[in-house]
Amino acid sequence: MRPKTVQPQNVQPQKSTASRRDFLRYTAATGAGYWVAGGIASKASASPNEQLQIACFGVSGKGKSDVSNAARFGKIFSLCDVDRTFLDLQARTYKVPDENKFTDFRELFDKLGDKIDVAVISTPDHTHAVILAKALRAKKHCYGQKPLTHSIYEARQIQDLAKAAGPGVVTQMGNQYAAYEPMRKAAYQIRNGQIGRVKEVHVWTNRPIWPQGEARGAEKPVPKELDWESWVGPAPMRPYADGYHTFKWRGWWDFGTGALGDMACHTCNLPFMALNMRDPTAVEATTSGHDHDSYPAKSQIKFDFPAIGDRAAFTFHWYDG
């Protein structure tokens, strides 16, 4: 989600040239992702008939651009956001009627589940898995923003649900630049030894740019435009306070994944692709302090990876704060 100050923009929805029939035929045959944020992974033949019916969950911040990209491939049929200000703004932009607007994702599926083809999930991290699970059980094609889930357990559950949905249901995680040719070319060059054997990898970020390592704020009245119960969702209920909605939820264990979870999927993507960074043999972390409520203000983490095949053993260093 984005900061609270929002200026309405003159955004005209782009008419889709992809038909529902073309999309379903293509994705069933390839199992490939159909679009990526900021770029098209494939193109279907043009037809004005049987447009894809798309439901978007989370429509501000990154969700705003995801709705815009989704509109290139079908009809924005339904919108769901816990903040009615953002919800109404996007509904006006994409001409979504009031009966197709929701603050509770469960209500959307209950009322319109048989009418949608695609679910686009761009909500805070802690609600990704519950919406994805609902969509996959209903056999909807899913585009979920990074991080795909809030925990490893949730990721494994979603993987099982995606397999159970069958090869005709297309799933993709949104991660900027992951499908871009320069990224893949660089990974190929590293993987094939064009820069020699890798001994160390160092990745850093200036995040967090949101509060971390701080105590909860004092309880405040819930803003009238916010459905707080739906915002908290599957997390333990707590009183509303400053520092959660919008954007700043990233720093709290219950809602976000901290600087590491928010940024490493971007900055570590290249070495992960190039070096098959799975199953480290040792991990060592140093932080500014740690509690049960908020991520540390800064951290340094070292991962040791063993030699595998032609890949030499190497260490990976992460820095944030």
ZADO-1210 file (C-alpha; in nm, 4 decimals, padded with zeros to 6 digits):
<atoms>
<atom x="00.0000" y="00.0000" z="00.0000" code="MET" pos="1"/>
<atom x="00.1103" y="00.3590" z="-00.0624" code="ARG" pos="2"/>
<atom x="00.1447" y="00.6648" z="00.1615" code="PRO" pos="3"/>
<atom x="-00.1787" y="00.8422" z="00.2524" code="LYS" pos="4"/>
<atom x="-00.1431" y="01.1452" z="00.0240" code="THR" pos="5"/>
<atom x="-00.2981" y="01.0478" z="-00.3076" code="VAL" pos="6"/>
<atom x="-00.3456" y="01.2759" z="-00.6059" code="GLN" pos="7"/>
<atom x="-00.6054" y="01.1509" z="-00.8552" code="PRO" pos="8"/>
<atom x="-00.4529" y="01.1054" z="-01.1965" code="GLN" pos="9"/>
<atom x="-00.6029" y="01.1221" z="-01.5413" code="ASN" pos="10"/>
<atom x="-00.5537" y="00.7533" z="-01.6120" code="VAL" pos="11"/>
<atom x="-00.7585" y="00.6087" z="-01.8935" code="GLN" pos="12"/>
<atom x="-00.8035" y="00.2308" z="-01.8838" code="PRO" pos="13"/>
<atom x="-00.6423" y="00.0622" z="-02.1822" code="GLN" pos="14"/>
<atom x="-00.8649" y="-00.1669" z="-02.3814" code="LYS" pos="15"/>
<atom x="-00.7485" y="-00.5257" z="-02.3775" code="SER" pos="16"/>
<atom x="-00.6685" y="-00.7016" z="-02.7043" code="THR" pos="17"/>
<atom x="-00.6449" y="-01.0479" z="-02.5453" code="ALA" pos="18"/>
<atom x="-00.9490" y="-01.2710" z="-02.5402" code="SER" pos="19"/>
<atom x="-01.0403" y="-01.5064" z="-02.2597" code="ARG" pos="20"/>
<atom x="-01.0283" y="-01.8019" z="-02.4999" code="ARG" pos="21"/>
<atom x="-00.6766" y="-01.7111" z="-02.6210" code="ASP" pos="22"/>
<atom x="-00.5504" y="-01.6651" z="-02.2671" code="PHE" pos="23"/>
<atom x="-00.6838" y="-01.9959" z="-02.1405" code="LEU" pos="24"/>
<atom x="-00.5608" y="-02.1839" z="-02.4472" code="ARG" pos="25"/>
<atom x="-00.2134" y="-02.0317" z="-02.4218" code="TYR" pos="26"/>
<atom x="-00.1690" y="-02.0779" z="-02.0486" code="THR" pos="27"/>
<atom x="-00.3038" y="-02.4321" z="-02.0435" code="ALA" pos="28"/>
<atom x="-00.0549" y="-02.5277" z="-02.3142" code="ALA" pos="29"/>
<atom x="00.2523" y="-02.3594" z="-02.1681" code="THR" pos="30"/>
<atom x="00.1951" y="-02.3203" z="-01.7951" code="GLY" pos="31"/>
<atom x="00.3869" y="-01.9934" z="-01.8327" code="ALA" pos="32"/>
<atom x="00.3139" y="-01.6588" z="-01.6708" code="GLY" pos="33"/>
<atom x="00.1065" y="-01.4276" z="-01.8878" code="TYR" pos="34"/>
<atom x="00.2279" y="-01.0889" z="-01.7794" code="TRP" pos="35"/>
<atom x="00.4855" y="-00.9433" z="-01.5455" code="VAL" pos="36"/>
<atom x="00.4724" y="-00.6025" z="-01.3800" code="ALA" pos="37"/>
<atom x="00.6395" y="-00.3636" z="-01.6199" code="GLY" pos="38"/>
<atom x="00.6607" y="-00.6067" z="-01.9106" code="GLY" pos="39"/>
<atom x="00.4704" y="-00.8650" z="-02.1119" code="ILE" pos="40"/>
<atom x="00.5778" y="-01.2273" z="-02.0857" code="ALA" pos="41"/>
<atom x="00.3663" y="-01.3315" z="-02.3832" code="SER" pos="42"/>
<atom x="00.1059" y="-01.2023" z="-02.6280" code="LYS" pos="43"/>
<atom x="-00.2220" y="-01.3603" z="-02.7279" code="ALA" pos="44"/>
<atom x="-00.3972" y="-01.3025" z="-03.0575" code="SER" pos="45"/>
<atom x="-00.6398" y="-01.0121" z="-03.0705" code="ALA" pos="46"/>
<atom x="-01.0118" y="-01.0661" z="-03.0290" code="SER" pos="47"/>
<atom x="-01.2811" y="-00.8463" z="-02.8744" code="PRO" pos="48"/>
<atom x="-01.4770" y="-01.1474" z="-02.7494" code="ASN" pos="49"/>
<atom x="-01.4771" y="-01.3264" z="-02.4137" code="GLU" pos="50"/>
<atom x="-01.2610" y="-01.0797" z="-02.2242" code="GLN" pos="51"/>
<atom x="-01.0855" y="-01.2029" z="-01.9128" code="LEU" pos="52"/>
<atom x="-01.2679" y="-01.0986" z="-01.5966" code="GLN" pos="53"/>
<atom x="-01.0030" y="-00.9811" z="-01.3485" code="ILE" pos="54"/>
<atom x="-01.0388" y="-00.9245" z="-00.9740" code="ALA" pos="55"/>
<atom x="-00.7703" y="-00.7110" z="-00.8084" code="CYS" pos="56"/>
<atom x="-00.6997" y="-00.7283" z="-00.4350" code="PHE" pos="57"/>
<atom x="-00.5085" y="-00.4268" z="-00.3020" code="GLY" pos="58"/>
<atom x="-00.5305" y="-00.1310" z="-00.5381" code="VAL" pos="59"/>
<atom x="-00.2910" y="00.1329" z="-00.4025" code="SER" pos="60"/>
<atom x="00.0881" y="00.1531" z="-00.4017" code="GLY" pos="61"/>
<atom x="00.2222" y="-00.1426" z="-00.6001" code="LYS" pos="62"/>
<atom x="-00.1349" y="-00.2567" z="-00.6393" code="GLY" pos="63"/>
<atom x="-00.2127" y="00.0542" z="-00.8418" code="LYS" pos="64"/>
<atom x="00.0415" y="-00.0354" z="-01.1117" code="SER" pos="65"/>
<atom x="-00.0658" y="-00.4003" z="-01.0997" code="ASP" pos="66"/>
<atom x="-00.4253" y="-00.2993" z="-01.1717" code="VAL" pos="67"/>
<atom x="-00.3019" y="-00.0853" z="-01.4607" code="SER" pos="68"/>
<atom x="-00.0975" y="-00.3719" z="-01.6066" code="ASN" pos="69"/>
<atom x="-00.3802" y="-00.6202" z="-01.5593" code="ALA" pos="70"/>
<atom x="-00.6158" y="-00.3896" z="-01.7489" code="ALA" pos="71"/>
<atom x="-00.4030" y="-00.4432" z="-02.0595" code="ARG" pos="72"/>
<atom x="-00.5062" y="-00.8084" z="-02.0697" code="PHE" pos="73"/>
<atom x="-00.8693" y="-00.8084" z="-01.9694" code="GLY" pos="74"/>
<atom x="-01.1522" y="-00.6306" z="-01.7938" code="LYS" pos="75"/>
<atom x="-01.1062" y="-00.5050" z="-01.4385" code="ILE" pos="76"/>
<atom x="-01.4273" y="-00.6663" z="-01.3218" code="PHE" pos="77"/>
<atom x="-01.3977" y="-00.6345" z="-00.9453" code="SER" pos="78"/>
<atom x="-01.1823" y="-00.4508" z="-00.6909" code="LEU" pos="79"/>
<atom x="-01.1079" y="-00.5181" z="-00.3254" code="CYS" pos="80"/>
<atom x="-00.9242" y="-00.2888" z="-00.0850" code="ASP" pos="81"/>
<atom x="-00.9594" y="-00.2274" z="00.2876" code="VAL" pos="82"/>
<atom x="-00.9287" y="00.1496" z="00.2321" code="ASP" pos="83"/>
<atom x="-01.2424" y="00.2896" z="00.0706" code="ARG" pos="84"/>
<atom x="-01.0610" y="00.6035" z="-00.0480" code="THR" pos="85"/>
<atom x="-00.8263" y="00.4030" z="-00.2692" code="PHE" pos="86"/>
<atom x="-01.1030" y="00.1607" z="-00.3618" code="LEU" pos="87"/>
<atom x="-01.3369" y="00.4346" z="-00.4836" code="ASP" pos="88"/>
<atom x="-01.0591" y="00.6110" z="-00.6754" code="LEU" pos="89"/>
<atom x="-00.9650" y="00.3015" z="-00.8729" code="GLN" pos="90"/>
<atom x="-01.3286" y="00.2032" z="-00.9222" code="ALA" pos="91"/>
<atom x="-01.3926" y="00.5370" z="-01.0910" code="ARG" pos="92"/>
<atom x="-01.0824" y="00.4958" z="-01.3070" code="THR" pos="93"/>
<atom x="-01.1785" y="00.1489" z="-01.4301" code="TYR" pos="94"/>
<atom x="-01.5560" y="00.1993" z="-01.4214" code="LYS" pos="95"/>
<atom x="-01.6171" y="-00.0754" z="-01.1661" code="VAL" pos="96"/>
<atom x="-01.9744" y="-00.0566" z="-01.0322" code="PRO" pos="97"/>
<atom x="-02.0451" y="-00.0303" z="-00.6603" code="ASP" pos="98"/>
<atom x="-02.1760" y="-00.3871" z="-00.6434" code="GLU" pos="99"/>
<atom x="-01.8342" y="-00.5127" z="-00.7591" code="ASN" pos="100"/>
<atom x="-01.6356" y="-00.3246" z="-00.4906" code="LYS" pos="101"/>
<atom x="-01.5402" y="-00.4929" z="-00.1628" code="PHE" pos="102"/>
<atom x="-01.3302" y="-00.4360" z="00.1484" code="THR" pos="103"/>
<atom x="-01.3400" y="-00.8059" z="00.2480" code="ASP" pos="104"/>
<atom x="-01.1872" y="-01.0494" z="-00.0039" code="PHE" pos="105"/>
<atom x="-01.4085" y="-01.3333" z="00.1196" code="ARG" pos="106"/>
<atom x="-01.7204" y="-01.1430" z="00.0243" code="GLU" pos="107"/>
<atom x="-01.5850" y="-01.0874" z="-00.3270" code="LEU" pos="108"/>
<atom x="-01.5306" y="-01.4599" z="-00.3786" code="PHE" pos="109"/>
<atom x="-01.8689" y="-01.5454" z="-00.2261" code="ASP" pos="110"/>
<atom x="-02.0588" y="-01.3071" z="-00.4525" code="LYS" pos="111"/>
<atom x="-01.8518" y="-01.2985" z="-00.7731" code="LEU" pos="112"/>
<atom x="-01.6332" y="-01.6087" z="-00.7562" code="GLY" pos="113"/>
<atom x="-01.8106" y="-01.7734" z="-01.0479" code="ASP" pos="114"/>
<atom x="-01.7650" y="-01.4645" z="-01.2660" code="LYS" pos="115"/>
<atom x="-01.3895" y="-01.3989" z="-01.2401" code="ILE" pos="116"/>
<atom x="-01.1029" y="-01.5692" z="-01.4241" code="ASP" pos="117"/>
<atom x="-00.7948" y="-01.4069" z="-01.2691" code="VAL" pos="118"/>
<atom x="-00.6992" y="-01.2907" z="-00.9184" code="ALA" pos="119"/>
<atom x="-00.4274" y="-01.0248" z="-00.8807" code="VAL" pos="120"/>
<atom x="-00.3044" y="-01.0012" z="-00.5195" code="ILE" pos="121"/>
<atom x="-00.1136" y="-00.6864" z="-00.4169" code="SER" pos="122"/>
<atom x="-00.2060" y="-00.6518" z="-00.0495" code="THR" pos="123"/>
<atom x="00.0242" y="-00.6297" z="00.2565" code="PRO" pos="124"/>
<atom x="00.2380" y="-00.9419" z="00.2982" code="ASP" pos="125"/>
<atom x="00.0402" y="-01.1039" z="00.5793" code="HIS" pos="126"/>
<atom x="-00.2741" y="-01.1378" z="00.3654" code="THR" pos="127"/>
<atom x="-00.1144" y="-01.2780" z="00.0480" code="HIS" pos="128"/>
<atom x="-00.1540" y="-01.6445" z="00.1411" code="ALA" pos="129"/>
<atom x="-00.5173" y="-01.6385" z="00.2540" code="VAL" pos="130"/>
<atom x="-00.6297" y="-01.4663" z="-00.0668" code="ILE" pos="131"/>
<atom x="-00.4132" y="-01.6896" z="-00.2860" code="LEU" pos="132"/>
<atom x="-00.5499" y="-01.9987" z="-00.1124" code="ALA" pos="133"/>
<atom x="-00.9084" y="-01.8879" z="-00.1705" code="LYS" pos="134"/>
<atom x="-00.8351" y="-01.8166" z="-00.5381" code="ALA" pos="135"/>
<atom x="-00.6479" y="-02.1421" z="-00.6015" code="LEU" pos="136"/>
<atom x="-00.9185" y="-02.3533" z="-00.4409" code="ARG" pos="137"/>
<atom x="-01.1601" y="-02.1838" z="-00.6806" code="ALA" pos="138"/>
<atom x="-00.9194" y="-02.2622" z="-00.9686" code="LYS" pos="139"/>
<atom x="-00.8553" y="-01.8994" z="-01.0595" code="LYS" pos="140"/>
<atom x="-00.5380" y="-01.7942" z="-01.2393" code="HIS" pos="141"/>
<atom x="-00.3254" y="-01.6052" z="-00.9851" code="CYS" pos="142"/>
<atom x="-00.0728" y="-01.3244" z="-01.0000" code="TYR" pos="143"/>
<atom x="00.0674" y="-01.2654" z="-00.6505" code="GLY" pos="144"/>
<atom x="00.3029" y="-00.9869" z="-00.5526" code="GLN" pos="145"/>
<atom x="00.6311" y="-01.0580" z="-00.3808" code="LYS" pos="146"/>
<atom x="00.6986" y="-01.1831" z="-00.1224" code="PRO" pos="147"/>
<atom x="00.4590" y="-01.4548" z="-00.2265" code="LEU" pos="148"/>
<atom x="00.3731" y="-01.5338" z="00.1358" code="THR" pos="149"/>
<atom x="00.4467" y="-01.4155" z="00.4883" code="HIS" pos="150"/>
<atom x="00.6159" y="-01.7381" z="00.6001" code="SER" pos="151"/>
<atom x="00.7844" y="-02.0521" z="00.4689" code="ILE" pos="152"/>
<atom x="00.4926" y="-02.2602" z="00.5955" code="TYR" pos="153"/>
<atom x="00.2484" y="-02.0509" z="00.3935" code="GLU" pos="154"/>
<atom x="00.4674" y="-02.0828" z="00.0832" code="ALA" pos="155"/>
<atom x="00.4598" y="-02.4620" z="00.1087" code="ARG" pos="156"/>
<atom x="00.0829" y="-02.4592" z="00.1550" code="GLN" pos="157"/>
<atom x="00.0353" y="-02.2367" z="-00.1498" code="ILE" pos="158"/>
<atom x="00.2656" y="-02.4600" z="-00.3541" code="GLN" pos="159"/>
<atom x="00.0508" y="-02.7613" z="-00.2648" code="ASP" pos="160"/>
<atom x="-00.2678" y="-02.5754" z="-00.3561" code="LEU" pos="161"/>
<atom x="-00.1214" y="-02.4654" z="-00.6900" code="ALA" pos="162"/>
<atom x="-00.0316" y="-02.8264" z="-00.7732" code="LYS" pos="163"/>
<atom x="-00.3775" y="-02.9430" z="-00.6711" code="ALA" pos="164"/>
<atom x="-00.5391" y="-02.6791" z="-00.8929" code="ALA" pos="165"/>
<atom x="-00.3821" y="-02.8504" z="-01.1937" code="GLY" pos="166"/>
<atom x="-00.1738" y="-02.7429" z="-01.4947" code="PRO" pos="167"/>
<atom x="-00.4606" y="-02.5427" z="-01.6435" code="GLY" pos="168"/>
<atom x="-00.4373" y="-02.2892" z="-01.3599" code="VAL" pos="169"/>
<atom x="-00.1571" y="-02.0392" z="-01.4190" code="VAL" pos="170"/>
<atom x="00.0334" y="-01.8866" z="-01.1281" code="THR" pos="171"/>
<atom x="00.3034" y="-01.6213" z="-01.1203" code="GLN" pos="172"/>
<atom x="00.4778" y="-01.4169" z="-00.8529" code="MET" pos="173"/>
<atom x="00.5350" y="-01.0505" z="-00.9327" code="GLY" pos="174"/>
<atom x="00.8975" y="-00.9423" z="-00.8898" code="ASN" pos="175"/>
<atom x="01.0203" y="-00.6457" z="-01.0929" code="GLN" pos="176"/>
<atom x="01.2951" y="-00.7251" z="-01.3448" code="TYR" pos="177"/>
<atom x="01.2806" y="-01.1023" z="-01.2910" code="ALA" pos="178"/>
<atom x="01.1619" y="-01.1612" z="-01.6468" code="ALA" pos="179"/>
<atom x="01.3751" y="-00.8900" z="-01.8097" code="TYR" pos="180"/>
<atom x="01.6318" y="-01.0056" z="-02.0641" code="GLU" pos="181"/>
<atom x="01.9348" y="-00.8176" z="-01.9133" code="PRO" pos="182"/>
<atom x="01.8775" y="-00.9890" z="-01.5766" code="MET" pos="183"/>
<atom x="01.8581" y="-01.3332" z="-01.7325" code="ARG" pos="184"/>
<atom x="02.1575" y="-01.2654" z="-01.9555" code="LYS" pos="185"/>
<atom x="02.3706" y="-01.1580" z="-01.6579" code="ALA" pos="186"/>
<atom x="02.2675" y="-01.4688" z="-01.4629" code="ALA" pos="187"/>
<atom x="02.3616" y="-01.6865" z="-01.7602" code="TYR" pos="188"/>
<atom x="02.7041" y="-01.5215" z="-01.7878" code="GLN" pos="189"/>
<atom x="02.7808" y="-01.5705" z="-01.4180" code="ILE" pos="190"/>
<atom x="02.6519" y="-01.9272" z="-01.4223" code="ARG" pos="191"/>
<atom x="02.8781" y="-02.0109" z="-01.7159" code="ASN" pos="192"/>
<atom x="03.1920" y="-01.8746" z="-01.5538" code="GLY" pos="193"/>
<atom x="03.2409" y="-01.5612" z="-01.7617" code="GLN" pos="194"/>
<atom x="03.3508" y="-01.3652" z="-01.4531" code="ILE" pos="195"/>
<atom x="03.5394" y="-01.6590" z="-01.3021" code="GLY" pos="196"/>
<atom x="03.4503" y="-01.8553" z="-00.9915" code="ARG" pos="197"/>
<atom x="03.2442" y="-01.6625" z="-00.7399" code="VAL" pos="198"/>
<atom x="03.3886" y="-01.6653" z="-00.3874" code="LYS" pos="199"/>
<atom x="03.1809" y="-01.3960" z="-00.2166" code="GLU" pos="200"/>
<atom x="02.8567" y="-01.2116" z="-00.2844" code="VAL" pos="201"/>
<atom x="02.7697" y="-00.8837" z="-00.1081" code="HIS" pos="202"/>
<atom x="02.4208" y="-00.7316" z="-00.1307" code="VAL" pos="203"/>
<atom x="02.2851" y="-00.4345" z="00.0636" code="TRP" pos="204"/>
<atom x="01.9921" y="-00.1971" z="00.0903" code="THR" pos="205"/>
<atom x="01.9295" y="00.1401" z="00.2531" code="ASN" pos="206"/>
<atom x="01.6014" y="00.0007" z="00.3878" code="ARG" pos="207"/>
<atom x="01.4218" y="00.0169" z="00.6180" code="PRO" pos="208"/>
<atom x="01.2801" y="00.3554" z="00.5212" code="ILE" pos="209"/>
<atom x="00.9872" y="00.2680" z="00.7485" code="TRP" pos="210"/>
<atom x="01.0103" y="00.2303" z="01.1298" code="PRO" pos="211"/>
<atom x="01.1740" y="-00.0887" z="01.2604" code="GLN" pos="212"/>
<atom x="01.2954" y="-00.1722" z="01.6080" code="GLY" pos="213"/>
<atom x="01.0347" y="00.0552" z="01.7660" code="GLU" pos="214"/>
<atom x="00.7503" y="00.0050" z="02.0113" code="ALA" pos="215"/>
<atom x="00.3845" y="00.0122" z="01.9102" code="ARG" pos="216"/>
<atom x="00.2155" y="00.3491" z="01.8945" code="GLY" pos="217"/>
<atom x="-00.0719" y="00.4559" z="02.1172" code="ALA" pos="218"/>
<atom x="-00.4194" y="00.3374" z="02.0233" code="GLU" pos="219"/>
<atom x="-00.6149" y="00.5742" z="01.7989" code="LYS" pos="220"/>
<atom x="-00.9629" y="00.5763" z="01.6451" code="PRO" pos="221"/>
<atom x="-00.9889" y="00.3799" z="01.3219" code="VAL" pos="222"/>
<atom x="-01.0196" y="00.6135" z="01.0201" code="PRO" pos="223"/>
<atom x="-01.3730" y="00.6042" z="00.8804" code="LYS" pos="224"/>
<atom x="-01.2521" y="00.4952" z="00.5368" code="GLU" pos="225"/>
<atom x="-01.0587" y="00.1936" z="00.6729" code="LEU" pos="226"/>
<atom x="-01.1952" y="-00.1570" z="00.7342" code="ASP" pos="227"/>
<atom x="-00.9516" y="-00.2336" z="01.0155" code="TRP" pos="228"/>
<atom x="-01.0756" y="-00.5865" z="01.0814" code="GLU" pos="229"/>
<atom x="-01.0154" y="-00.6830" z="00.7176" code="SER" pos="230"/>
<atom x="-00.6787" y="-00.5041" z="00.7221" code="TRP" pos="231"/>
<atom x="-00.5571" y="-00.7134" z="01.0176" code="VAL" pos="232"/>
<atom x="-00.7025" y="-01.0224" z="00.8515" code="GLY" pos="233"/>
<atom x="-00.5360" y="-01.3474" z="00.9654" code="PRO" pos="234"/>
<atom x="-00.2925" y="-01.1718" z="01.2027" code="ALA" pos="235"/>
<atom x="-00.3633" y="-01.1401" z="01.5768" code="PRO" pos="236"/>
<atom x="-00.6023" y="-00.8496" z="01.6330" code="MET" pos="237"/>
<atom x="-00.4531" y="-00.5328" z="01.7795" code="ARG" pos="238"/>
<atom x="-00.5816" y="-00.1766" z="01.8262" code="PRO" pos="239"/>
<atom x="-00.5386" y="00.0659" z="01.5392" code="TYR" pos="240"/>
<atom x="-00.2429" y="00.3041" z="01.5737" code="ALA" pos="241"/>
<atom x="-00.0126" y="00.5094" z="01.3573" code="ASP" pos="242"/>
<atom x="00.2634" y="00.3095" z="01.1911" code="GLY" pos="243"/>
<atom x="00.0637" y="00.0373" z="01.0156" code="TYR" pos="244"/>
<atom x="-00.1570" y="00.1656" z="00.7338" code="HIS" pos="245"/>
<atom x="-00.0347" y="00.2544" z="00.4831" code="THR" pos="246"/>
<atom x="00.3212" y="00.1450" z="00.3880" code="PHE" pos="247"/>
<atom x="00.4740" y="00.1193" z="00.7385" code="LYS" pos="248"/>
<atom x="00.3303" y="-00.2268" z="00.8066" code="TRP" pos="249"/>
<atom x="00.6528" y="-00.3688" z="00.6551" code="ARG" pos="250"/>
<atom x="00.8413" y="-00.3266" z="00.9820" code="GLY" pos="251"/>
<atom x="00.6116" y="-00.5433" z="01.1983" code="TRP" pos="252"/>
<atom x="00.6460" y="-00.9194" z="01.2397" code="TRP" pos="253"/>
<atom x="00.2698" y="-00.9718" z="01.2243" code="ASP" pos="254"/>
<atom x="00.2267" y="-00.7895" z="00.8934" code="PHE" pos="255"/>
<atom x="00.5479" y="-00.7508" z="00.6937" code="GLY" pos="256"/>
<atom x="00.8800" y="-00.9221" z="00.6321" code="THR" pos="257"/>
<atom x="01.1176" y="-00.6397" z="00.7219" code="GLY" pos="258"/>
<atom x="01.3933" y="-00.4971" z="00.5051" code="ALA" pos="259"/>
<atom x="01.5214" y="-00.8444" z="00.4162" code="LEU" pos="260"/>
<atom x="01.1849" y="-00.9782" z="00.3026" code="GLY" pos="261"/>
<atom x="01.0852" y="-00.6585" z="00.1269" code="ASP" pos="262"/>
<atom x="01.4051" y="-00.5912" z="-00.0702" code="MET" pos="263"/>
<atom x="01.6118" y="-00.9114" z="-00.0996" code="ALA" pos="264"/>
<atom x="01.3726" y="-01.0548" z="-00.3572" code="CYS" pos="265"/>
<atom x="01.4872" y="-00.7690" z="-00.5817" code="HIS" pos="266"/>
<atom x="01.8531" y="-00.7213" z="-00.4975" code="THR" pos="267"/>
<atom x="01.9336" y="-01.0894" z="-00.4378" code="CYS" pos="268"/>
<atom x="01.7453" y="-01.2153" z="-00.7402" code="ASN" pos="269"/>
<atom x="02.0444" y="-01.2059" z="-00.9743" code="LEU" pos="270"/>
<atom x="02.2849" y="-01.4060" z="-00.7536" code="PRO" pos="271"/>
<atom x="02.0026" y="-01.6445" z="-00.6620" code="PHE" pos="272"/>
<atom x="01.9339" y="-01.7146" z="-01.0296" code="MET" pos="273"/>
<atom x="02.3029" y="-01.7369" z="-01.1193" code="ALA" pos="274"/>
<atom x="02.4334" y="-01.9415" z="-00.8265" code="LEU" pos="275"/>
<atom x="02.1371" y="-02.1585" z="-00.7269" code="ASN" pos="276"/>
<atom x="02.1403" y="-02.0195" z="-00.3735" code="MET" pos="277"/>
<atom x="01.9501" y="-02.2922" z="-00.1897" code="ARG" pos="278"/>
<atom x="02.0178" y="-02.4777" z="00.1342" code="ASP" pos="279"/>
<atom x="02.3052" y="-02.2906" z="00.3016" code="PRO" pos="280"/>
<atom x="02.5126" y="-02.4936" z="00.5459" code="THR" pos="281"/>
<atom x="02.5420" y="-02.2133" z="00.8033" code="ALA" pos="282"/>
<atom x="02.3830" y="-01.8759" z="00.8755" code="VAL" pos="283"/>
<atom x="02.5169" y="-01.6086" z="01.1117" code="GLU" pos="284"/>
<atom x="02.3251" y="-01.2890" z="01.1924" code="ALA" pos="285"/>
<atom x="02.4074" y="-00.9702" z="01.3803" code="THR" pos="286"/>
<atom x="02.1317" y="-00.7166" z="01.4488" code="THR" pos="287"/>
<atom x="02.0723" y="-00.3883" z="01.6280" code="SER" pos="288"/>
<atom x="01.8310" y="-00.5551" z="01.8649" code="GLY" pos="289"/>
<atom x="01.5407" y="-00.7926" z="01.8401" code="HIS" pos="290"/>
<atom x="01.1963" y="-00.8264" z="01.9900" code="ASP" pos="291"/>
<atom x="00.8748" y="-01.0158" z="01.9238" code="HIS" pos="292"/>
<atom x="00.6923" y="-00.7209" z="01.7655" code="ASP" pos="293"/>
<atom x="00.9201" y="-00.5320" z="01.5260" code="SER" pos="294"/>
<atom x="01.2097" y="-00.6203" z="01.2977" code="TYR" pos="295"/>
<atom x="01.5545" y="-00.4837" z="01.3915" code="PRO" pos="296"/>
<atom x="01.6584" y="-00.1383" z="01.2718" code="ALA" pos="297"/>
<atom x="01.9618" y="-00.2913" z="01.0990" code="LYS" pos="298"/>
<atom x="02.1186" y="-00.6313" z="01.0390" code="SER" pos="299"/>
<atom x="02.4109" y="-00.8141" z="00.8804" code="GLN" pos="300"/>
<atom x="02.3645" y="-01.1771" z="00.7789" code="ILE" pos="301"/>
<atom x="02.6217" y="-01.4216" z="00.6420" code="LYS" pos="302"/>
<atom x="02.5231" y="-01.7408" z="00.4589" code="PHE" pos="303"/>
<atom x="02.7702" y="-02.0191" z="00.3765" code="ASP" pos="304"/>
<atom x="02.6965" y="-02.2195" z="00.0616" code="PHE" pos="305"/>
<atom x="02.8761" y="-02.5462" z="-00.0230" code="PRO" pos="306"/>
<atom x="03.0371" y="-02.6411" z="-00.3536" code="ALA" pos="307"/>
<atom x="02.7885" y="-02.8026" z="-00.5934" code="ILE" pos="308"/>
<atom x="02.8971" y="-02.9303" z="-00.9351" code="GLY" pos="309"/>
<atom x="03.0940" y="-02.6582" z="-01.1109" code="ASP" pos="310"/>
<atom x="02.9950" y="-02.4009" z="-00.8496" code="ARG" pos="311"/>
<atom x="03.2624" y="-02.3316" z="-00.5898" code="ALA" pos="312"/>
<atom x="03.1777" y="-02.2854" z="-00.2233" code="ALA" pos="313"/>
<atom x="03.1040" y="-01.9205" z="-00.1459" code="PHE" pos="314"/>
<atom x="02.9728" y="-01.6863" z="00.1222" code="THR" pos="315"/>
<atom x="02.6806" y="-01.4518" z="00.0795" code="PHE" pos="316"/>
<atom x="02.6639" y="-01.1298" z="00.2843" code="HIS" pos="317"/>
<atom x="02.3484" y="-00.9241" z="00.3388" code="TRP" pos="318"/>
<atom x="02.3386" y="-00.5748" z="00.4921" code="TYR" pos="319"/>
<atom x="02.0389" y="-00.3538" z="00.5746" code="ASP" pos="320"/>
<atom x="01.9757" y="-00.0422" z="00.7807" code="GLY" pos="321"/>
</atoms>
